Amino acid sequence: MDKPFVMQQLREARDKLADLIREIDSDDNGFGVFQAQLPFIYRNLNLAWNSTRKSDEEFFRAFQESQGSSREFYGFPHDLDPFIHD
């Protein structure tokens, strides 16, 4: 996938994360909004990463075939170790 698409997903994740931080910071009632919004942030980040592994044609064909809800694009990347350490 091309750089503008990946950057769009990263910017959306950044904006959603900034909104989430502001909401949690101003909410004295806990983390309900955290649990509701974090999956959408992960979705943008995963889509950004997973789309870099496909050509534009492969991406659009697979995305249309799955009607935009493919775990292939939105799920945690299979090529990343979820337990990466410093």
C-alpha positions as YAML, in Angstrom:
chain: A
units: angstrom
residues:
- id: 1
  name: MET
  ca: [0.00, 0.00, 0.00]
- id: 2
  name: ASP
  ca: [1.18, 3.51, -0.53]
- id: 3
  name: LYS
  ca: [2.64, 5.87, 2.05]
- id: 4
  name: PRO
  ca: [-0.29, 8.36, 2.08]
- id: 5
  name: PHE
  ca: [-2.71, 5.60, 3.09]
- id: 6
  name: VAL
  ca: [-0.43, 4.37, 5.88]
- id: 7
  name: MET
  ca: [0.11, 7.94, 7.09]
- id: 8
  name: GLN
  ca: [-3.65, 8.53, 7.11]
- id: 9
  name: GLN
  ca: [-4.14, 5.51, 9.37]
- id: 10
  name: LEU
  ca: [-1.34, 6.63, 11.69]
- id: 11
  name: ARG
  ca: [-2.75, 10.15, 11.94]
- id: 12
  name: GLU
  ca: [-6.21, 8.81, 12.71]
- id: 13
  name: ALA
  ca: [-4.75, 6.59, 15.45]
- id: 14
  name: ARG
  ca: [-2.80, 9.57, 16.85]
- id: 15
  name: ASP
  ca: [-5.89, 11.78, 16.90]
- id: 16
  name: LYS
  ca: [-8.05, 9.09, 18.50]
- id: 17
  name: LEU
  ca: [-5.38, 8.44, 21.11]
- id: 18
  name: ALA
  ca: [-5.09, 12.15, 21.92]
- id: 19
  name: ASP
  ca: [-8.89, 12.35, 22.30]
- id: 20
  name: LEU
  ca: [-8.88, 9.27, 24.50]
- id: 21
  name: ILE
  ca: [-6.17, 10.68, 26.75]
- id: 22
  name: ARG
  ca: [-8.11, 13.93, 27.17]
- id: 23
  name: GLU
  ca: [-11.32, 12.05, 27.97]
- id: 24
  name: ILE
  ca: [-9.68, 9.78, 30.53]
- id: 25
  name: ASP
  ca: [-7.85, 12.69, 32.10]
- id: 26
  name: SER
  ca: [-11.08, 14.61, 32.61]
- id: 27
  name: ASP
  ca: [-13.19, 11.62, 33.72]
- id: 28
  name: ASP
  ca: [-13.27, 10.85, 37.43]
- id: 29
  name: ASN
  ca: [-15.36, 7.71, 36.93]
- id: 30
  name: GLY
  ca: [-12.78, 5.27, 35.65]
- id: 31
  name: PHE
  ca: [-11.76, 3.77, 32.36]
- id: 32
  name: GLY
  ca: [-14.99, 2.92, 30.54]
- id: 33
  name: VAL
  ca: [-14.11, 5.13, 27.60]
- id: 34
  name: PHE
  ca: [-10.68, 3.49, 27.48]
- id: 35
  name: GLN
  ca: [-12.15, 0.05, 26.88]
- id: 36
  name: ALA
  ca: [-14.59, 1.44, 24.33]
- id: 37
  name: GLN
  ca: [-12.11, 3.46, 22.27]
- id: 38
  name: LEU
  ca: [-8.82, 1.53, 22.39]
- id: 39
  name: PRO
  ca: [-9.92, -1.16, 19.90]
- id: 40
  name: PHE
  ca: [-10.47, 1.55, 17.28]
- id: 41
  name: ILE
  ca: [-6.95, 2.88, 17.82]
- id: 42
  name: TYR
  ca: [-5.51, -0.61, 17.45]
- id: 43
  name: ARG
  ca: [-7.59, -1.06, 14.32]
- id: 44
  name: ASN
  ca: [-5.94, 1.95, 12.65]
- id: 45
  name: LEU
  ca: [-2.45, 0.88, 13.74]
- id: 46
  name: ASN
  ca: [-2.96, -2.70, 12.58]
- id: 47
  name: LEU
  ca: [-4.40, -1.54, 9.27]
- id: 48
  name: ALA
  ca: [-1.40, 0.73, 8.74]
- id: 49
  name: TRP
  ca: [1.05, -2.12, 9.40]
- id: 50
  name: ASN
  ca: [-0.82, -4.87, 7.59]
- id: 51
  name: SER
  ca: [-1.48, -2.77, 4.49]
- id: 52
  name: THR
  ca: [2.25, -2.26, 3.94]
- id: 53
  name: ARG
  ca: [2.54, -5.97, 3.17]
- id: 54
  name: LYS
  ca: [0.21, -5.76, 0.16]
- id: 55
  name: SER
  ca: [0.31, -4.07, -3.20]
- id: 56
  name: ASP
  ca: [-2.48, -1.60, -3.86]
- id: 57
  name: GLU
  ca: [-4.21, -4.15, -6.11]
- id: 58
  name: GLU
  ca: [-3.94, -6.98, -3.56]
- id: 59
  name: PHE
  ca: [-5.15, -4.70, -0.80]
- id: 60
  name: PHE
  ca: [-8.23, -3.40, -2.61]
- id: 61
  name: ARG
  ca: [-9.19, -6.82, -3.97]
- id: 62
  name: ALA
  ca: [-8.90, -8.52, -0.56]
- id: 63
  name: PHE
  ca: [-10.56, -5.59, 1.19]
- id: 64
  name: GLN
  ca: [-13.55, -5.69, -1.17]
- id: 65
  name: GLU
  ca: [-13.84, -9.47, -0.98]
- id: 66
  name: SER
  ca: [-13.95, -9.34, 2.81]
- id: 67
  name: GLN
  ca: [-16.25, -6.28, 2.70]
- id: 68
  name: GLY
  ca: [-13.85, -4.24, 4.79]
- id: 69
  name: SER
  ca: [-13.83, -6.36, 7.92]
- id: 70
  name: SER
  ca: [-10.95, -8.73, 7.32]
- id: 71
  name: ARG
  ca: [-8.89, -9.88, 10.28]
- id: 72
  name: GLU
  ca: [-6.06, -10.00, 7.76]
- id: 73
  name: PHE
  ca: [-6.01, -6.20, 7.84]
- id: 74
  name: TYR
  ca: [-7.40, -5.27, 11.24]
- id: 75
  name: GLY
  ca: [-6.01, -8.09, 13.37]
- id: 76
  name: PHE
  ca: [-2.70, -7.97, 15.21]
- id: 77
  name: PRO
  ca: [0.07, -8.41, 12.63]
- id: 78
  name: HIS
  ca: [1.20, -12.01, 12.36]
- id: 79
  name: ASP
  ca: [4.71, -10.90, 11.47]
- id: 80
  name: LEU
  ca: [5.21, -8.96, 14.74]
- id: 81
  name: ASP
  ca: [6.14, -10.52, 18.04]
- id: 82
  name: PRO
  ca: [3.52, -9.36, 20.57]
- id: 83
  name: PHE
  ca: [6.13, -9.64, 23.30]
- id: 84
  name: ILE
  ca: [8.83, -7.43, 21.85]
- id: 85
  name: HIS
  ca: [11.21, -6.29, 24.56]
- id: 86
  name: ASP
  ca: [13.66, -3.40, 24.75]
...
